[in-house]
Amino acid sequence: MGVQVLNLSGCQSDSGGEETSSSIAVTSSAPTATTTVTATSYSWQLPPGFPTPAVPEDNPMSEKKVKLGRHLFYDTRISANNTFSCGTCHQPAMGFSDGKVTPNGSTGEVHPRNSMSLTNVTYNSVFNWANPNLKTLVAQALVPMFGESPIELNWSGHEEEILDRFRYDAVYRELFTQAFPDSAEPITDMNVAKAMAAFVSTFISGNSVADKSTYQGDTTAMSESAKRGRELFFSERLECFHCHGGFNFTQSTTHDKSVFTEIEFHNNGLYNIGGTGAYPLDNHGLWEFTFKPEDMGRFRAPTLRNIELTAPYMHDGSIATLEEVIDHYARGGRLISTGTFAGDGAKNPFKSEFIVGFMITAEEKTDLINFLKSLTDWEFICDERFSDPFGNQLPHPHCLQ
């Protein structure tokens, strides 16, 4: 169906579709090679109105695998120096993000990208901020494990050392054996990635106040202010829904009934260095894979679910609050007057046609923020199934009420 994104070196997709100067929408009428309908042996706990996730053929879901994945996700022994886990950057209390502008890896190396929320990550058609080729959670898990630029868990050159920690642990030997009963040697790097992928696949959020109003028939769940904000969000005046639409409030979504794969990346006018359309080094977005000038600054729009908890915002964490996010879009792009990154993002030549700016009153801004806050799902945030089994990650104070 048209343009194909080349599978370049690194971690990232192919497909066909329609491409514009502002966003790339990649679609395919054929199912991907790695996905099939959900394994019948696993019972999903889905919110009302939600589709069943697609499951890779080579990593069927099971309760035992999810249990193993939960332990691995929060265990600091998964990093070479025993200091870092996946849960370090993806904390339940922060919507499975970390509250930092950008995180540090286990060796202290600074990551150029903000820690994305893992809310509803199982529905993503691609992963990370701007990687069109990274299509499965297993492939994504291998990136922090083995990635060297930046270093996160630092597995490269330390694989056997890390795996031996689990091989010589009786609890983990049993967990791996139960999760992978057909494997002669179940404790492998690939099985670590598969177990963690299974665990995060269960991070399904769909019981927010907005969901109760939209899918569950509770017309009194949302405040009147949030309802007005919802009207604004889905209006052509603000255009929010074009990039944050559907049940997951993002366009790059897939599930077991998907008939095509949709992948979108957008330039939202965050930078325009020197008036050339340029973005800072290490944050060129989709351009890093296609080298097409028009792909400079294109990033995947993340889900807005639990967005209240996942500040700071944008791919580089450069906007601190929801109020500032709305100001950015109302202006039609960010103006940076001085310094290395000076430029008017509203005039970025590669900016999405949906980022046009709009007038908004103080009351409307409050209403819109209240709608965004209505997407916070406290049942999900406080769910014991997703908590740290070692007790190192503290729950959100709301969960203790």
C-alpha positions as CSV (number, residue, x, y, z in Angstrom):
1,M,0.0,0.0,0.0
2,G,2.6,2.6,-0.9
3,V,5.7,3.8,1.0
4,Q,7.8,1.3,2.9
5,V,10.1,2.2,5.8
6,L,13.5,0.5,5.3
7,N,14.7,-1.8,8.0
8,L,17.9,0.0,8.9
9,S,20.5,-1.1,11.4
10,G,19.6,-0.8,15.0
11,C,16.5,-1.8,16.8
12,Q,13.6,-0.6,14.6
13,S,9.8,-1.5,10.7
14,D,8.4,-2.2,7.5
15,S,4.8,-1.8,6.3
16,G,3.1,0.3,3.6
17,G,1.0,3.3,3.8
18,E,0.5,7.0,3.3
19,E,3.2,9.5,4.1
20,T,2.9,13.3,4.5
21,S,5.3,16.0,5.3
22,S,4.1,16.1,8.9
23,S,3.5,12.6,10.0
24,I,4.1,9.1,8.7
25,A,1.2,6.6,8.8
26,V,2.3,3.1,8.0
27,T,-0.4,0.5,7.3
28,S,-0.5,-3.0,6.1
29,S,-3.4,-5.3,5.2
30,A,-1.5,-8.4,6.1
31,P,-0.8,-9.5,9.7
32,T,2.8,-9.1,10.9
33,A,4.9,-12.2,10.9
34,T,5.2,-12.3,14.7
35,T,1.6,-11.9,15.8
36,T,-1.4,-14.1,16.0
37,V,-4.6,-14.2,18.0
38,T,-4.3,-14.4,21.7
39,A,-3.2,-17.7,23.3
40,T,-6.3,-19.5,24.6
41,S,-4.3,-20.7,27.7
42,Y,-4.1,-17.2,29.2
43,S,-7.1,-15.3,30.6
44,W,-6.7,-11.5,30.2
45,Q,-8.3,-9.2,32.7
46,L,-9.5,-6.6,30.3
47,P,-11.5,-3.5,31.1
48,P,-14.9,-3.2,29.5
49,G,-14.8,-2.2,25.9
50,F,-11.1,-3.1,25.4
51,P,-9.9,-5.4,22.6
52,T,-7.8,-8.5,23.3
53,P,-4.0,-7.9,22.8
54,A,-2.3,-9.7,20.0
55,V,0.3,-12.2,21.2
56,P,3.5,-13.1,19.4
57,E,3.6,-16.7,18.2
58,D,7.0,-17.3,19.7
59,N,6.1,-15.9,23.1
60,P,2.6,-17.2,24.2
61,M,1.3,-15.8,27.5
62,S,1.1,-17.8,30.7
63,E,0.6,-17.0,34.3
64,K,4.0,-18.6,35.2
65,K,5.8,-16.5,32.6
66,V,4.1,-13.3,33.9
67,K,5.1,-14.3,37.5
68,L,8.8,-14.7,36.4
69,G,8.7,-11.5,34.4
70,R,7.4,-9.6,37.4
71,H,10.4,-10.7,39.5
72,L,12.9,-10.0,36.8
73,F,11.4,-6.6,36.1
74,Y,12.1,-5.3,39.6
75,D,15.2,-7.3,40.4
76,T,18.4,-5.1,40.4
77,R,20.5,-8.2,39.7
78,I,19.3,-7.9,36.1
79,S,22.0,-5.1,35.7
80,A,25.7,-5.9,35.5
81,N,26.5,-3.9,38.6
82,N,23.4,-5.0,40.6
83,T,22.1,-1.5,41.0
84,F,19.4,-1.1,38.4
85,S,16.2,-2.8,37.3
86,C,13.6,-2.1,34.7
87,G,11.4,-0.8,37.5
88,T,14.0,1.9,38.2
89,C,12.9,3.8,35.1
90,H,9.3,2.5,35.1
91,Q,7.7,3.0,38.5
92,P,4.1,2.2,39.1
93,A,3.6,5.3,41.2
94,M,4.5,7.4,38.2
95,G,2.4,5.6,35.6
96,F,5.5,3.4,34.9
97,S,7.7,6.3,34.1
98,D,10.3,7.9,36.5
99,G,9.6,11.6,36.9
100,K,13.0,12.6,35.5
101,V,13.7,14.8,32.5
102,T,15.8,11.9,31.1
103,P,17.1,8.9,33.0
104,N,20.5,7.6,33.8
105,G,21.5,4.0,33.1
106,S,23.1,1.6,35.5
107,T,26.6,3.0,34.8
108,G,25.4,6.6,35.2
109,E,25.3,7.3,31.5
110,V,22.5,9.8,30.7
111,H,19.8,8.7,28.3
112,P,18.8,11.3,25.6
113,R,15.1,10.3,25.8
114,N,12.5,10.6,28.5
115,S,11.3,7.4,30.1
116,M,8.1,6.5,28.4
117,S,5.1,5.2,30.4
118,L,4.5,1.5,29.9
119,T,0.7,1.9,30.3
120,N,-1.1,-0.3,27.7
121,V,2.3,-1.0,26.1
122,T,0.9,-4.3,24.8
123,Y,-1.2,-2.4,22.3
124,N,1.7,-0.5,20.7
125,S,2.4,-1.3,17.1
126,V,6.0,0.0,17.5
127,F,8.0,0.8,20.6
128,N,10.2,3.6,21.9
129,W,10.0,7.2,20.8
130,A,11.0,7.0,17.2
131,N,11.9,3.5,16.1
132,P,9.7,2.2,13.2
133,N,11.3,-1.2,13.2
134,L,11.0,-2.2,16.8
135,K,7.7,-4.2,16.7
136,T,7.6,-6.6,19.6
137,L,8.0,-6.3,23.3
138,V,10.7,-9.0,23.3
139,A,12.8,-7.0,20.8
140,Q,12.2,-3.9,22.9
141,A,13.3,-5.6,26.1
142,L,16.6,-6.6,24.5
143,V,17.4,-2.9,23.9
144,P,18.0,-1.9,27.5
145,M,19.6,-5.2,28.2
146,F,22.2,-5.1,25.5
147,G,22.2,-1.5,24.3
148,E,25.6,0.2,24.4
149,S,24.6,3.7,23.4
150,P,23.4,4.5,25.9
151,I,24.2,1.8,28.4
152,E,21.2,0.9,30.5
153,L,21.4,-2.6,32.1
154,N,24.8,-3.3,30.5
155,W,24.4,-7.0,29.5
156,S,27.0,-6.8,26.7
157,G,30.0,-8.8,27.8
158,H,28.3,-9.7,31.1
159,E,25.6,-12.1,29.9
160,E,26.8,-15.3,31.7
161,E,27.7,-13.3,34.8
162,I,24.1,-12.0,35.0
163,L,22.5,-15.3,34.1
164,D,24.5,-17.2,36.6
165,R,22.9,-15.1,39.4
166,F,19.6,-16.6,38.5
167,R,21.0,-20.1,37.7
168,Y,22.4,-20.3,41.2
169,D,19.2,-19.0,42.9
170,A,16.8,-21.9,43.7
171,V,13.8,-19.6,43.5
172,Y,14.6,-18.4,40.1
173,R,15.5,-21.9,38.8
174,E,12.0,-23.0,39.8
175,L,10.4,-19.9,38.3
176,F,12.3,-20.3,34.9
177,T,11.5,-24.0,34.8
178,Q,7.8,-23.4,35.3
179,A,7.7,-20.5,32.8
180,F,9.6,-22.4,30.1
181,P,8.8,-26.1,30.8
182,D,9.8,-27.2,27.3
183,S,13.3,-25.6,27.4
184,A,16.3,-27.9,28.2
185,E,18.1,-24.8,29.5
186,P,15.4,-22.3,30.5
187,I,17.6,-19.6,32.0
188,T,18.7,-17.7,28.8
189,D,18.9,-14.1,27.8
190,M,16.1,-14.6,25.4
191,N,13.8,-16.1,28.0
192,V,14.6,-13.2,30.3
193,A,13.3,-10.9,27.6
194,K,10.3,-13.1,26.9
195,A,9.3,-13.2,30.6
196,M,9.6,-9.5,31.1
197,A,7.6,-8.9,27.8
198,A,4.9,-11.1,29.1
199,F,4.7,-9.2,32.4
200,V,4.5,-5.8,30.9
201,S,1.9,-7.0,28.5
202,T,-0.5,-7.2,31.5
203,F,-0.1,-3.5,32.2
204,I,-3.6,-2.7,30.9
205,S,-5.3,0.4,32.1
206,G,-8.9,1.1,31.3
207,N,-10.8,1.9,34.5
208,S,-10.2,5.6,34.8
209,V,-13.1,8.1,35.5
210,A,-13.2,8.8,31.7
211,D,-13.5,5.1,31.0
212,K,-16.3,4.7,33.5
213,S,-18.1,7.4,31.7
214,T,-17.4,6.3,28.2
215,Y,-17.4,2.5,28.3
216,Q,-19.1,1.6,31.6
217,G,-22.2,3.7,31.6
218,D,-21.5,5.8,34.6
219,T,-22.7,9.2,33.3
220,T,-21.9,10.9,36.7
221,A,-18.3,9.7,36.9
222,M,-16.7,12.7,35.2
223,S,-17.0,16.2,36.5
224,E,-18.7,18.8,34.4
225,S,-15.4,20.5,33.8
226,A,-13.8,17.3,32.6
227,K,-16.8,16.7,30.2
228,R,-16.2,20.2,28.8
229,G,-12.5,19.4,28.4
230,R,-13.4,16.2,26.6
231,E,-15.4,18.2,24.0
232,L,-12.4,20.5,23.6
233,F,-10.0,17.5,23.2
234,F,-12.1,16.0,20.4
235,S,-12.8,19.3,18.7
236,E,-11.3,20.3,15.3
237,R,-10.3,23.6,17.0
238,L,-7.7,21.9,19.2
239,E,-7.0,18.9,17.0
240,C,-5.7,16.8,19.9
241,F,-7.5,13.6,18.9
242,H,-5.7,13.4,15.5
243,C,-2.5,12.2,17.2
244,H,-4.0,10.9,20.5
245,G,-7.2,9.1,19.3
246,G,-8.8,5.7,19.8
247,F,-9.2,3.8,23.0
248,N,-5.6,4.1,23.9
249,F,-5.2,7.8,23.1
250,T,-2.5,7.2,20.5
251,Q,-2.6,6.3,16.9
252,S,0.1,3.7,16.8
253,T,-2.1,0.9,18.1
254,T,-2.7,-2.8,17.3
255,H,-4.6,-5.7,18.8
256,D,-5.9,-9.2,17.9
257,K,-8.7,-7.8,15.6
258,S,-6.5,-5.3,13.8
259,V,-6.8,-5.7,10.0
260,F,-3.8,-3.4,9.3
261,T,-0.9,-2.0,11.3
262,E,-0.9,1.8,11.8
263,I,2.4,3.5,12.7
264,E,2.5,7.3,13.0
265,F,5.3,9.8,13.8
266,H,4.8,13.5,14.2
267,N,6.9,16.7,14.4
268,N,5.1,18.9,16.9
269,G,7.2,22.0,16.5
270,L,9.2,21.5,19.7
271,Y,12.4,22.8,18.0
272,N,13.5,24.7,14.9
273,I,17.2,25.3,15.6
274,G,18.4,28.2,13.5
275,G,15.2,28.2,11.5
276,T,16.4,25.1,9.6
277,G,14.0,22.6,11.1
278,A,16.8,20.9,13.0
279,Y,16.4,19.2,16.4
280,P,19.2,18.6,19.0
281,L,21.7,15.9,18.5
282,D,20.6,12.4,19.7
283,N,17.0,13.5,19.3
284,H,16.5,13.7,15.5
285,G,13.6,11.3,15.7
286,L,12.5,9.2,12.7
287,W,15.3,10.8,10.6
288,E,17.8,8.6,12.5
289,F,16.4,5.7,10.5
290,T,15.2,7.1,7.2
291,F,17.6,10.0,6.8
292,K,14.8,11.8,5.0
293,P,14.8,15.6,5.7
294,E,11.1,15.6,6.3
295,D,11.4,13.0,9.1
296,M,13.5,15.4,11.2
297,G,11.9,15.7,14.6
298,R,9.2,13.1,14.1
299,F,8.3,11.1,17.2
300,R,5.6,8.7,18.2
301,A,2.7,10.2,20.1
302,P,2.6,8.3,23.4
303,T,-0.7,7.3,25.1
304,L,-2.3,9.9,27.3
305,R,-3.5,7.4,29.8
306,N,-2.3,8.3,33.3
307,I,-0.6,11.4,31.8
308,E,-1.2,13.3,35.1
309,L,1.5,11.0,36.7
310,T,4.1,10.9,33.9
311,A,5.6,14.4,33.9
312,P,7.8,15.8,32.5
313,Y,6.6,15.6,29.0
314,M,7.8,15.2,25.4
315,H,10.5,12.9,24.0
316,D,13.2,14.8,25.9
317,G,11.3,15.7,29.0
318,S,11.7,19.4,28.2
319,I,8.2,20.5,29.2
320,A,7.5,20.3,32.9
321,T,3.7,20.5,33.3
322,L,0.4,19.9,31.5
323,E,-0.3,23.6,31.6
324,E,2.9,24.2,29.6
325,V,2.1,21.4,27.2
326,I,-1.2,23.2,26.4
327,D,0.6,26.5,26.0
328,H,3.0,24.8,23.5
329,Y,0.2,23.5,21.3
330,A,-1.9,26.7,21.6
331,R,1.1,28.6,20.2
332,G,1.5,26.1,17.4
333,G,5.1,25.3,18.4
334,R,7.7,26.4,21.0
335,L,9.7,29.6,20.8
336,I,13.3,29.3,22.2
337,S,14.7,32.8,22.1
338,T,18.3,32.3,23.1
339,G,20.9,29.7,23.4
340,T,22.1,26.6,21.5
341,F,18.6,25.5,20.6
342,A,17.2,29.0,19.6
343,G,14.5,29.0,17.0
344,D,10.7,29.2,16.5
345,G,9.2,25.7,16.5
346,A,5.9,27.2,15.1
347,K,7.8,27.9,11.9
348,N,9.5,24.5,11.6
349,P,9.2,23.5,8.0
350,F,8.6,19.8,8.9
351,K,5.9,20.5,11.5
352,S,2.7,18.4,11.4
353,E,-0.3,20.1,9.7
354,F,-2.3,19.4,12.9
355,I,-0.1,21.7,15.0
356,V,-1.6,25.0,13.9
357,G,-2.2,26.8,17.2
358,F,-5.5,27.8,18.8
359,M,-7.0,30.3,21.1
360,I,-8.0,29.0,24.5
361,T,-9.4,30.7,27.6
362,A,-8.2,30.1,31.2
363,E,-11.4,28.3,31.9
364,E,-11.1,26.1,28.9
365,K,-7.5,25.3,29.8
366,T,-8.7,24.2,33.2
367,D,-11.4,22.0,31.6
368,L,-8.9,20.4,29.3
369,I,-6.5,19.6,32.1
370,N,-9.3,18.1,34.1
371,F,-10.2,15.9,31.2
372,L,-6.6,14.7,30.9
373,K,-6.6,14.0,34.7
374,S,-9.8,12.0,34.2
375,L,-7.6,9.5,32.3
376,T,-5.8,8.6,35.5
377,D,-6.6,5.0,36.4
378,W,-6.1,4.5,40.2
379,E,-7.2,0.9,40.0
380,F,-4.3,0.3,37.6
381,I,-1.8,2.4,39.5
382,C,-2.6,0.6,42.8
383,D,-3.0,-2.9,41.4
384,E,-0.9,-5.4,43.4
385,R,-0.3,-7.5,40.3
386,F,2.0,-4.9,39.0
387,S,3.8,-4.0,42.2
388,D,7.4,-4.7,43.2
389,P,7.6,-8.1,44.8
390,F,10.7,-7.0,46.7
391,G,9.1,-4.0,48.2
392,N,11.7,-1.5,47.0
393,Q,9.2,0.6,44.9
394,L,6.9,2.5,47.1
395,P,3.2,2.8,46.0
396,H,1.6,6.1,45.2
397,P,0.2,7.8,48.3
398,H,-3.2,7.5,46.7
399,C,-2.9,3.8,47.0
400,L,-2.5,4.0,50.8
401,Q,-5.7,5.9,51.4
